Amino acid sequence: MPLRSHPITVTIGKINDKLIVDPWLEEEQVMDARLTMAINDEGNICAIQKGLSGYFTPQQIIEASKLAQQKAAELRKKLKW
């Protein structure tokens, strides 16, 4: 099956009220909640998975989506995709 898109996944963690991008193991061990977003070639979110028992406010979800889109764009430049 031919690929039409190359989605990039970015994980946003929440520790207390702070959002962190692509957390390390030590950060993962203390996170309250996690959102993993897949960003397609056009910069659109094509999948989301929420993990852990904590929550995100609506504003934090918007902020997390912007962070994920920015990080995916940076990764695409480095990968020359």
PDB file of N, CA, C and O in Angstrom:
ATOM      1  N   MET A   1       0.834  -1.161   0.000  1.00  0.00           N
ATOM      2  CA  MET A   1       0.000   0.000   0.000  1.00  0.00           C
ATOM      3  C   MET A   1       0.894   1.245   0.000  1.00  0.00           C
ATOM      4  O   MET A   1       1.731   1.396   0.890  1.00  0.00           O
ATOM      5  N   PRO A   2       0.733   2.130  -0.973  1.00  0.00           N
ATOM      6  CA  PRO A   2       1.578   3.327  -1.030  1.00  0.00           C
ATOM      7  C   PRO A   2       1.203   4.340   0.055  1.00  0.00           C
ATOM      8  O   PRO A   2       0.029   4.528   0.375  1.00  0.00           O
ATOM      9  N   LEU A   3       2.226   4.983   0.609  1.00  0.00           N
ATOM     10  CA  LEU A   3       1.995   6.027   1.601  1.00  0.00           C
ATOM     11  C   LEU A   3       1.727   7.346   0.904  1.00  0.00           C
ATOM     12  O   LEU A   3       2.454   7.732  -0.012  1.00  0.00           O
ATOM     13  N   ARG A   4       0.687   8.035   1.335  1.00  0.00           N
ATOM     14  CA  ARG A   4       0.376   9.354   0.782  1.00  0.00           C
ATOM     15  C   ARG A   4       0.808  10.467   1.723  1.00  0.00           C
ATOM     16  O   ARG A   4       0.893  11.630   1.328  1.00  0.00           O
ATOM     17  N   SER A   5       1.077  10.105   2.956  1.00  0.00           N
ATOM     18  CA  SER A   5       1.430  11.095   3.966  1.00  0.00           C
ATOM     19  C   SER A   5       2.449  10.482   4.922  1.00  0.00           C
ATOM     20  O   SER A   5       2.519   9.263   5.084  1.00  0.00           O
ATOM     21  N   HIS A   6       3.220  11.335   5.538  1.00  0.00           N
ATOM     22  CA  HIS A   6       4.197  10.899   6.531  1.00  0.00           C
ATOM     23  C   HIS A   6       3.869  11.586   7.854  1.00  0.00           C
ATOM     24  O   HIS A   6       4.461  12.617   8.173  1.00  0.00           O
ATOM     25  N   PRO A   7       2.945  11.037   8.621  1.00  0.00           N
ATOM     26  CA  PRO A   7       2.626  11.678   9.903  1.00  0.00           C
ATOM     27  C   PRO A   7       3.794  11.579  10.885  1.00  0.00           C
ATOM     28  O   PRO A   7       4.534  10.595  10.911  1.00  0.00           O
ATOM     29  N   ILE A   8       3.929  12.612  11.675  1.00  0.00           N
ATOM     30  CA  ILE A   8       4.936  12.653  12.720  1.00  0.00           C
ATOM     31  C   ILE A   8       4.195  12.760  14.044  1.00  0.00           C
ATOM     32  O   ILE A   8       3.294  13.586  14.191  1.00  0.00           O
ATOM     33  N   THR A   9       4.573  11.924  15.010  1.00  0.00           N
ATOM     34  CA  THR A   9       3.925  11.996  16.314  1.00  0.00           C
ATOM     35  C   THR A   9       4.758  12.820  17.290  1.00  0.00           C
ATOM     36  O   THR A   9       5.986  12.743  17.324  1.00  0.00           O
ATOM     37  N   VAL A  10       4.040  13.603  18.073  1.00  0.00           N
ATOM     38  CA  VAL A  10       4.649  14.440  19.104  1.00  0.00           C
ATOM     39  C   VAL A  10       3.859  14.205  20.388  1.00  0.00           C
ATOM     40  O   VAL A  10       2.629  14.238  20.383  1.00  0.00           O
ATOM     41  N   THR A  11       4.566  13.970  21.473  1.00  0.00           N
ATOM     42  CA  THR A  11       3.916  13.760  22.762  1.00  0.00           C
ATOM     43  C   THR A  11       4.073  14.998  23.628  1.00  0.00           C
ATOM     44  O   THR A  11       5.164  15.551  23.766  1.00  0.00           O
ATOM     45  N   ILE A  12       2.961  15.417  24.205  1.00  0.00           N
ATOM     46  CA  ILE A  12       2.941  16.544  25.129  1.00  0.00           C
ATOM     47  C   ILE A  12       2.576  15.990  26.502  1.00  0.00           C
ATOM     48  O   ILE A  12       1.540  15.344  26.664  1.00  0.00           O
ATOM     49  N   GLY A  13       3.426  16.245  27.478  1.00  0.00           N
ATOM     50  CA  GLY A  13       3.154  15.803  28.840  1.00  0.00           C
ATOM     51  C   GLY A  13       2.713  16.975  29.700  1.00  0.00           C
ATOM     52  O   GLY A  13       3.052  18.125  29.417  1.00  0.00           O
ATOM     53  N   LYS A  14       1.959  16.683  30.747  1.00  0.00           N
ATOM     54  CA  LYS A  14       1.518  17.708  31.690  1.00  0.00           C
ATOM     55  C   LYS A  14       2.026  17.329  33.078  1.00  0.00           C
ATOM     56  O   LYS A  14       1.720  16.254  33.594  1.00  0.00           O
ATOM     57  N   ILE A  15       2.800  18.223  33.668  1.00  0.00           N
ATOM     58  CA  ILE A  15       3.256  18.079  35.048  1.00  0.00           C
ATOM     59  C   ILE A  15       2.741  19.312  35.785  1.00  0.00           C
ATOM     60  O   ILE A  15       3.132  20.441  35.488  1.00  0.00           O
ATOM     61  N   ASN A  16       1.856  19.073  36.750  1.00  0.00           N
ATOM     62  CA  ASN A  16       1.130  20.168  37.409  1.00  0.00           C
ATOM     63  C   ASN A  16       0.402  20.962  36.324  1.00  0.00           C
ATOM     64  O   ASN A  16      -0.459  20.399  35.646  1.00  0.00           O
ATOM     65  N   ASP A  17       0.707  22.220  36.136  1.00  0.00           N
ATOM     66  CA  ASP A  17       0.039  23.003  35.083  1.00  0.00           C
ATOM     67  C   ASP A  17       0.971  23.328  33.925  1.00  0.00           C
ATOM     68  O   ASP A  17       0.634  24.156  33.079  1.00  0.00           O
ATOM     69  N   LYS A  18       2.138  22.690  33.873  1.00  0.00           N
ATOM     70  CA  LYS A  18       3.119  22.950  32.818  1.00  0.00           C
ATOM     71  C   LYS A  18       3.053  21.881  31.740  1.00  0.00           C
ATOM     72  O   LYS A  18       2.881  20.698  32.036  1.00  0.00           O
ATOM     73  N   LEU A  19       3.190  22.306  30.480  1.00  0.00           N
ATOM     74  CA  LEU A  19       3.227  21.380  29.352  1.00  0.00           C
ATOM     75  C   LEU A  19       4.672  21.219  28.905  1.00  0.00           C
ATOM     76  O   LEU A  19       5.425  22.191  28.839  1.00  0.00           O
ATOM     77  N   ILE A  20       5.052  19.983  28.601  1.00  0.00           N
ATOM     78  CA  ILE A  20       6.395  19.700  28.112  1.00  0.00           C
ATOM     79  C   ILE A  20       6.293  18.880  26.831  1.00  0.00           C
ATOM     80  O   ILE A  20       5.401  18.045  26.678  1.00  0.00           O
ATOM     81  N   VAL A  21       7.212  19.131  25.926  1.00  0.00           N
ATOM     82  CA  VAL A  21       7.214  18.460  24.622  1.00  0.00           C
ATOM     83  C   VAL A  21       8.167  17.278  24.663  1.00  0.00           C
ATOM     84  O   VAL A  21       9.298  17.393  25.136  1.00  0.00           O
ATOM     85  N   ASP A  22       7.702  16.143  24.165  1.00  0.00           N
ATOM     86  CA  ASP A  22       8.484  14.909  24.092  1.00  0.00           C
ATOM     87  C   ASP A  22       9.254  14.635  25.384  1.00  0.00           C
ATOM     88  O   ASP A  22      10.483  14.703  25.412  1.00  0.00           O
ATOM     89  N   PRO A  23       8.514  14.324  26.454  1.00  0.00           N
ATOM     90  CA  PRO A  23       9.143  14.132  27.768  1.00  0.00           C
ATOM     91  C   PRO A  23      10.141  12.979  27.805  1.00  0.00           C
ATOM     92  O   PRO A  23       9.994  11.990  27.086  1.00  0.00           O
ATOM     93  N   TRP A  24      11.148  13.121  28.645  1.00  0.00           N
ATOM     94  CA  TRP A  24      12.141  12.088  28.909  1.00  0.00           C
ATOM     95  C   TRP A  24      11.557  11.099  29.909  1.00  0.00           C
ATOM     96  O   TRP A  24      10.485  11.336  30.464  1.00  0.00           O
ATOM     97  N   LEU A  25      12.246  10.010  30.137  1.00  0.00           N
ATOM     98  CA  LEU A  25      11.785   8.973  31.053  1.00  0.00           C
ATOM     99  C   LEU A  25      11.493   9.537  32.444  1.00  0.00           C
ATOM    100  O   LEU A  25      10.451   9.241  33.028  1.00  0.00           O
ATOM    101  N   GLU A  26      12.411  10.347  32.972  1.00  0.00           N
ATOM    102  CA  GLU A  26      12.218  10.914  34.307  1.00  0.00           C
ATOM    103  C   GLU A  26      10.963  11.778  34.365  1.00  0.00           C
ATOM    104  O   GLU A  26      10.240  11.762  35.362  1.00  0.00           O
ATOM    105  N   GLU A  27      10.705  12.529  33.302  1.00  0.00           N
ATOM    106  CA  GLU A  27       9.507  13.369  33.250  1.00  0.00           C
ATOM    107  C   GLU A  27       8.251  12.508  33.107  1.00  0.00           C
ATOM    108  O   GLU A  27       7.219  12.801  33.709  1.00  0.00           O
ATOM    109  N   GLU A  28       8.346  11.452  32.310  1.00  0.00           N
ATOM    110  CA  GLU A  28       7.201  10.559  32.130  1.00  0.00           C
ATOM    111  C   GLU A  28       6.767   9.934  33.451  1.00  0.00           C
ATOM    112  O   GLU A  28       5.578   9.706  33.675  1.00  0.00           O
ATOM    113  N   GLN A  29       7.723   9.662  34.315  1.00  0.00           N
ATOM    114  CA  GLN A  29       7.418   9.008  35.583  1.00  0.00           C
ATOM    115  C   GLN A  29       6.641   9.899  36.552  1.00  0.00           C
ATOM    116  O   GLN A  29       6.043   9.395  37.502  1.00  0.00           O
ATOM    117  N   VAL A  30       6.642  11.215  36.325  1.00  0.00           N
ATOM    118  CA  VAL A  30       5.921  12.128  37.216  1.00  0.00           C
ATOM    119  C   VAL A  30       4.804  12.902  36.508  1.00  0.00           C
ATOM    120  O   VAL A  30       4.190  13.786  37.106  1.00  0.00           O
ATOM    121  N   MET A  31       4.541  12.581  35.260  1.00  0.00           N
ATOM    122  CA  MET A  31       3.496  13.287  34.516  1.00  0.00           C
ATOM    123  C   MET A  31       2.115  12.984  35.072  1.00  0.00           C
ATOM    124  O   MET A  31       1.846  11.885  35.557  1.00  0.00           O
ATOM    125  N   ASP A  32       1.246  13.986  34.990  1.00  0.00           N
ATOM    126  CA  ASP A  32      -0.157  13.817  35.373  1.00  0.00           C
ATOM    127  C   ASP A  32      -0.977  13.284  34.200  1.00  0.00           C
ATOM    128  O   ASP A  32      -1.888  12.477  34.383  1.00  0.00           O
ATOM    129  N   ALA A  33      -0.643  13.745  32.995  1.00  0.00           N
ATOM    130  CA  ALA A  33      -1.401  13.365  31.795  1.00  0.00           C
ATOM    131  C   ALA A  33      -0.490  13.464  30.584  1.00  0.00           C
ATOM    132  O   ALA A  33       0.566  14.095  30.627  1.00  0.00           O
ATOM    133  N   ARG A  34      -0.923  12.823  29.498  1.00  0.00           N
ATOM    134  CA  ARG A  34      -0.131  12.783  28.266  1.00  0.00           C
ATOM    135  C   ARG A  34      -1.070  12.875  27.068  1.00  0.00           C
ATOM    136  O   ARG A  34      -2.131  12.250  27.051  1.00  0.00           O
ATOM    137  N   LEU A  35      -0.673  13.659  26.065  1.00  0.00           N
ATOM    138  CA  LEU A  35      -1.358  13.692  24.778  1.00  0.00           C
ATOM    139  C   LEU A  35      -0.326  13.396  23.697  1.00  0.00           C
ATOM    140  O   LEU A  35       0.719  14.044  23.636  1.00  0.00           O
ATOM    141  N   THR A  36      -0.617  12.427  22.856  1.00  0.00           N
ATOM    142  CA  THR A  36       0.238  12.166  21.702  1.00  0.00           C
ATOM    143  C   THR A  36      -0.569  12.524  20.471  1.00  0.00           C
ATOM    144  O   THR A  36      -1.677  12.025  20.275  1.00  0.00           O
ATOM    145  N   MET A  37      -0.001  13.399  19.636  1.00  0.00           N
ATOM    146  CA  MET A  37      -0.685  13.862  18.434  1.00  0.00           C
ATOM    147  C   MET A  37       0.127  13.491  17.208  1.00  0.00           C
ATOM    148  O   MET A  37       1.349  13.639  17.190  1.00  0.00           O
ATOM    149  N   ALA A  38      -0.563  13.008  16.182  1.00  0.00           N
ATOM    150  CA  ALA A  38       0.068  12.736  14.893  1.00  0.00           C
ATOM    151  C   ALA A  38      -0.267  13.908  13.975  1.00  0.00           C
ATOM    152  O   ALA A  38      -1.430  14.274  13.809  1.00  0.00           O
ATOM    153  N   ILE A  39       0.769  14.484  13.388  1.00  0.00           N
ATOM    154  CA  ILE A  39       0.616  15.651  12.521  1.00  0.00           C
ATOM    155  C   ILE A  39       0.979  15.235  11.095  1.00  0.00           C
ATOM    156  O   ILE A  39       2.063  14.703  10.858  1.00  0.00           O
ATOM    157  N   ASN A  40       0.068  15.481  10.145  1.00  0.00           N
ATOM    158  CA  ASN A  40       0.320  15.066   8.761  1.00  0.00           C
ATOM    159  C   ASN A  40       1.171  16.097   8.010  1.00  0.00           C
ATOM    160  O   ASN A  40       1.601  17.100   8.579  1.00  0.00           O
ATOM    161  N   ASP A  41       1.402  15.827   6.727  1.00  0.00           N
ATOM    162  CA  ASP A  41       2.259  16.688   5.908  1.00  0.00           C
ATOM    163  C   ASP A  41       1.768  18.130   5.826  1.00  0.00           C
ATOM    164  O   ASP A  41       2.570  19.054   5.688  1.00  0.00           O
ATOM    165  N   GLU A  42       0.455  18.322   5.910  1.00  0.00           N
ATOM    166  CA  GLU A  42      -0.116  19.662   5.802  1.00  0.00           C
ATOM    167  C   GLU A  42      -0.155  20.393   7.147  1.00  0.00           C
ATOM    168  O   GLU A  42      -0.608  21.536   7.218  1.00  0.00           O
ATOM    169  N   GLY A  43       0.314  19.744   8.203  1.00  0.00           N
ATOM    170  CA  GLY A  43       0.312  20.365   9.519  1.00  0.00           C
ATOM    171  C   GLY A  43      -0.981  20.168  10.289  1.00  0.00           C
ATOM    172  O   GLY A  43      -1.198  20.805  11.320  1.00  0.00           O
ATOM    173  N   ASN A  44      -1.842  19.287   9.791  1.00  0.00           N
ATOM    174  CA  ASN A  44      -3.111  19.007  10.459  1.00  0.00           C
ATOM    175  C   ASN A  44      -2.974  17.818  11.410  1.00  0.00           C
ATOM    176  O   ASN A  44      -2.194  16.897  11.164  1.00  0.00           O
ATOM    177  N   ILE A  45      -3.727  17.852  12.473  1.00  0.00           N
ATOM    178  CA  ILE A  45      -3.761  16.725  13.407  1.00  0.00           C
ATOM    179  C   ILE A  45      -4.581  15.615  12.773  1.00  0.00           C
ATOM    180  O   ILE A  45      -5.732  15.829  12.393  1.00  0.00           O
ATOM    181  N   CYS A  46      -3.993  14.430  12.656  1.00  0.00           N
ATOM    182  CA  CYS A  46      -4.726  13.308  12.053  1.00  0.00           C
ATOM    183  C   CYS A  46      -5.011  12.204  13.072  1.00  0.00           C
ATOM    184  O   CYS A  46      -5.727  11.252  12.758  1.00  0.00           O
ATOM    185  N   ALA A  47      -4.467  12.312  14.278  1.00  0.00           N
ATOM    186  CA  ALA A  47      -4.763  11.347  15.343  1.00  0.00           C
ATOM    187  C   ALA A  47      -4.342  11.949  16.681  1.00  0.00           C
ATOM    188  O   ALA A  47      -3.387  12.721  16.765  1.00  0.00           O
ATOM    189  N   ILE A  48      -5.084  11.574  17.728  1.00  0.00           N
ATOM    190  CA  ILE A  48      -4.748  12.002  19.088  1.00  0.00           C
ATOM    191  C   ILE A  48      -5.001  10.827  20.023  1.00  0.00           C
ATOM    192  O   ILE A  48      -5.989  10.106  19.885  1.00  0.00           O
ATOM    193  N   GLN A  49      -4.098  10.648  20.971  1.00  0.00           N
ATOM    194  CA  GLN A  49      -4.316   9.671  22.033  1.00  0.00           C
ATOM    195  C   GLN A  49      -3.983  10.335  23.356  1.00  0.00           C
ATOM    196  O   GLN A  49      -2.926  10.948  23.505  1.00  0.00           O
ATOM    197  N   LYS A  50      -4.897  10.209  24.325  1.00  0.00           N
ATOM    198  CA  LYS A  50      -4.692  10.748  25.665  1.00  0.00           C
ATOM    199  C   LYS A  50      -4.353   9.593  26.590  1.00  0.00           C
ATOM    200  O   LYS A  50      -4.963   8.526  26.516  1.00  0.00           O
ATOM    201  N   GLY A  51      -3.380   9.811  27.460  1.00  0.00           N
ATOM    202  CA  GLY A  51      -2.998   8.771  28.388  1.00  0.00           C
ATOM    203  C   GLY A  51      -2.836   9.297  29.796  1.00  0.00           C
ATOM    204  O   GLY A  51      -2.773  10.506  30.017  1.00  0.00           O
ATOM    205  N   LEU A  52      -2.772   8.395  30.732  1.00  0.00           N
ATOM    206  CA  LEU A  52      -2.639   8.645  32.165  1.00  0.00           C
ATOM    207  C   LEU A  52      -3.957   9.172  32.741  1.00  0.00           C
ATOM    208  O   LEU A  52      -4.907   9.446  32.007  1.00  0.00           O
ATOM    209  N   SER A  53      -3.993   9.306  34.059  1.00  0.00           N
ATOM    210  CA  SER A  53      -5.262   9.601  34.725  1.00  0.00           C
ATOM    211  C   SER A  53      -5.576  11.088  34.859  1.00  0.00           C
ATOM    212  O   SER A  53      -6.698  11.447  35.215  1.00  0.00           O
ATOM    213  N   GLY A  54      -4.612  11.953  34.582  1.00  0.00           N
ATOM    214  CA  GLY A  54      -4.839  13.394  34.699  1.00  0.00           C
ATOM    215  C   GLY A  54      -5.689  13.928  33.560  1.00  0.00           C
ATOM    216  O   GLY A  54      -6.210  13.165  32.746  1.00  0.00           O
ATOM    217  N   TYR A  55      -5.821  15.228  33.514  1.00  0.00           N
ATOM    218  CA  TYR A  55      -6.665  15.862  32.497  1.00  0.00           C
ATOM    219  C   TYR A  55      -5.969  17.089  31.910  1.00  0.00           C
ATOM    220  O   TYR A  55      -4.994  17.600  32.461  1.00  0.00           O
ATOM    221  N   PHE A  56      -6.501  17.543  30.778  1.00  0.00           N
ATOM    222  CA  PHE A  56      -6.084  18.780  30.129  1.00  0.00           C
ATOM    223  C   PHE A  56      -7.293  19.698  30.065  1.00  0.00           C
ATOM    224  O   PHE A  56      -8.401  19.249  29.770  1.00  0.00           O
ATOM    225  N   THR A  57      -7.089  20.971  30.339  1.00  0.00           N
ATOM    226  CA  THR A  57      -8.176  21.934  30.161  1.00  0.00           C
ATOM    227  C   THR A  57      -8.322  22.182  28.658  1.00  0.00           C
ATOM    228  O   THR A  57      -7.402  21.882  27.898  1.00  0.00           O
ATOM    229  N   PRO A  58      -9.457  22.723  28.218  1.00  0.00           N
ATOM    230  CA  PRO A  58      -9.596  23.054  26.791  1.00  0.00           C
ATOM    231  C   PRO A  58      -8.470  23.965  26.290  1.00  0.00           C
ATOM    232  O   PRO A  58      -7.960  23.777  25.185  1.00  0.00           O
ATOM    233  N   GLN A  59      -8.086  24.952  27.107  1.00  0.00           N
ATOM    234  CA  GLN A  59      -6.998  25.856  26.704  1.00  0.00           C
ATOM    235  C   GLN A  59      -5.673  25.106  26.575  1.00  0.00           C
ATOM    236  O   GLN A  59      -4.897  25.385  25.661  1.00  0.00           O
ATOM    237  N   GLN A  60      -5.405  24.168  27.465  1.00  0.00           N
ATOM    238  CA  GLN A  60      -4.170  23.377  27.392  1.00  0.00           C
ATOM    239  C   GLN A  60      -4.155  22.486  26.161  1.00  0.00           C
ATOM    240  O   GLN A  60      -3.094  22.258  25.579  1.00  0.00           O
ATOM    241  N   ILE A  61      -5.307  21.980  25.756  1.00  0.00           N
ATOM    242  CA  ILE A  61      -5.376  21.164  24.543  1.00  0.00           C
ATOM    243  C   ILE A  61      -5.039  22.011  23.323  1.00  0.00           C
ATOM    244  O   ILE A  61      -4.321  21.563  22.429  1.00  0.00           O
ATOM    245  N   ILE A  62      -5.553  23.225  23.286  1.00  0.00           N
ATOM    246  CA  ILE A  62      -5.234  24.138  22.173  1.00  0.00           C
ATOM    247  C   ILE A  62      -3.742  24.451  22.163  1.00  0.00           C
ATOM    248  O   ILE A  62      -3.100  24.410  21.113  1.00  0.00           O
ATOM    249  N   GLU A  63      -3.196  24.765  23.334  1.00  0.00           N
ATOM    250  CA  GLU A  63      -1.761  25.053  23.437  1.00  0.00           C
ATOM    251  C   GLU A  63      -0.925  23.839  23.042  1.00  0.00           C
ATOM    252  O   GLU A  63       0.074  23.976  22.337  1.00  0.00           O
ATOM    253  N   ALA A  64      -1.333  22.646  23.497  1.00  0.00           N
ATOM    254  CA  ALA A  64      -0.614  21.415  23.161  1.00  0.00           C
ATOM    255  C   ALA A  64      -0.638  21.163  21.658  1.00  0.00           C
ATOM    256  O   ALA A  64       0.364  20.734  21.086  1.00  0.00           O
ATOM    257  N   SER A  65      -1.766  21.423  21.018  1.00  0.00           N
ATOM    258  CA  SER A  65      -1.848  21.193  19.568  1.00  0.00           C
ATOM    259  C   SER A  65      -0.919  22.138  18.811  1.00  0.00           C
ATOM    260  O   SER A  65      -0.300  21.739  17.824  1.00  0.00           O
ATOM    261  N   LYS A  66      -0.817  23.384  19.266  1.00  0.00           N
ATOM    262  CA  LYS A  66       0.106  24.334  18.624  1.00  0.00           C
ATOM    263  C   LYS A  66       1.557  23.900  18.816  1.00  0.00           C
ATOM    264  O   LYS A  66       2.361  23.965  17.886  1.00  0.00           O
ATOM    265  N   LEU A  67       1.887  23.455  20.034  1.00  0.00           N
ATOM    266  CA  LEU A  67       3.245  22.967  20.296  1.00  0.00           C
ATOM    267  C   LEU A  67       3.570  21.763  19.419  1.00  0.00           C
ATOM    268  O   LEU A  67       4.661  21.680  18.856  1.00  0.00           O
ATOM    269  N   ALA A  68       2.624  20.828  19.302  1.00  0.00           N
ATOM    270  CA  ALA A  68       2.844  19.625  18.487  1.00  0.00           C
ATOM    271  C   ALA A  68       3.034  19.989  17.018  1.00  0.00           C
ATOM    272  O   ALA A  68       3.897  19.425  16.345  1.00  0.00           O
ATOM    273  N   GLN A  69       2.237  20.925  16.519  1.00  0.00           N
ATOM    274  CA  GLN A  69       2.374  21.330  15.118  1.00  0.00           C
ATOM    275  C   GLN A  69       3.716  22.011  14.870  1.00  0.00           C
ATOM    276  O   GLN A  69       4.343  21.780  13.836  1.00  0.00           O
ATOM    277  N   GLN A  70       4.160  22.846  15.801  1.00  0.00           N
ATOM    278  CA  GLN A  70       5.464  23.512  15.660  1.00  0.00           C
ATOM    279  C   GLN A  70       6.600  22.495  15.670  1.00  0.00           C
ATOM    280  O   GLN A  70       7.501  22.559  14.834  1.00  0.00           O
ATOM    281  N   LYS A  71       6.557  21.555  16.621  1.00  0.00           N
ATOM    282  CA  LYS A  71       7.617  20.549  16.727  1.00  0.00           C
ATOM    283  C   LYS A  71       7.638  19.652  15.505  1.00  0.00           C
ATOM    284  O   LYS A  71       8.715  19.301  15.022  1.00  0.00           O
ATOM    285  N   ALA A  72       6.470  19.269  14.991  1.00  0.00           N
ATOM    286  CA  ALA A  72       6.410  18.433  13.792  1.00  0.00           C
ATOM    287  C   ALA A  72       7.020  19.165  12.599  1.00  0.00           C
ATOM    288  O   ALA A  72       7.722  18.554  11.793  1.00  0.00           O
ATOM    289  N   ALA A  73       6.761  20.461  12.480  1.00  0.00           N
ATOM    290  CA  ALA A  73       7.342  21.248  11.381  1.00  0.00           C
ATOM    291  C   ALA A  73       8.868  21.286  11.504  1.00  0.00           C
ATOM    292  O   ALA A  73       9.571  21.169  10.500  1.00  0.00           O
ATOM    293  N   GLU A  74       9.387  21.449  12.731  1.00  0.00           N
ATOM    294  CA  GLU A  74      10.842  21.433  12.943  1.00  0.00           C
ATOM    295  C   GLU A  74      11.434  20.086  12.540  1.00  0.00           C
ATOM    296  O   GLU A  74      12.466  20.032  11.872  1.00  0.00           O
ATOM    297  N   LEU A  75      10.782  19.005  12.944  1.00  0.00           N
ATOM    298  CA  LEU A  75      11.275  17.666  12.617  1.00  0.00           C
ATOM    299  C   LEU A  75      11.250  17.417  11.109  1.00  0.00           C
ATOM    300  O   LEU A  75      12.167  16.800  10.568  1.00  0.00           O
ATOM    301  N   ARG A  76      10.212  17.891  10.433  1.00  0.00           N
ATOM    302  CA  ARG A  76      10.132  17.732   8.973  1.00  0.00           C
ATOM    303  C   ARG A  76      11.300  18.419   8.274  1.00  0.00           C
ATOM    304  O   ARG A  76      11.861  17.888   7.315  1.00  0.00           O
ATOM    305  N   LYS A  77      11.660  19.609   8.764  1.00  0.00           N
ATOM    306  CA  LYS A  77      12.806  20.322   8.169  1.00  0.00           C
ATOM    307  C   LYS A  77      14.081  19.529   8.351  1.00  0.00           C
ATOM    308  O   LYS A  77      14.869  19.396   7.415  1.00  0.00           O
ATOM    309  N   LYS A  78      14.299  18.990   9.570  1.00  0.00           N
ATOM    310  CA  LYS A  78      15.509  18.210   9.836  1.00  0.00           C
ATOM    311  C   LYS A  78      15.553  16.946   9.006  1.00  0.00           C
ATOM    312  O   LYS A  78      16.615  16.544   8.532  1.00  0.00           O
ATOM    313  N   LEU A  79      14.386  16.310   8.828  1.00  0.00           N
ATOM    314  CA  LEU A  79      14.317  15.076   8.041  1.00  0.00           C
ATOM    315  C   LEU A  79      14.246  15.331   6.529  1.00  0.00           C
ATOM    316  O   LEU A  79      14.374  14.410   5.723  1.00  0.00           O
ATOM    317  N   LYS A  80      14.042  16.586   6.170  1.00  0.00           N
ATOM    318  CA  LYS A  80      13.895  16.995   4.751  1.00  0.00           C
ATOM    319  C   LYS A  80      12.725  16.272   4.098  1.00  0.00           C
ATOM    320  O   LYS A  80      12.818  15.787   2.970  1.00  0.00           O
ATOM    321  N   TRP A  81      11.609  16.213   4.847  1.00  0.00           N
ATOM    322  CA  TRP A  81      10.359  15.609   4.326  1.00  0.00           C
ATOM    323  C   TRP A  81       9.483  16.672   3.754  1.00  0.00           C
ATOM    324  O   TRP A  81       8.392  16.377   3.266  1.00  0.00           O
TER     325      TRP A  81
END
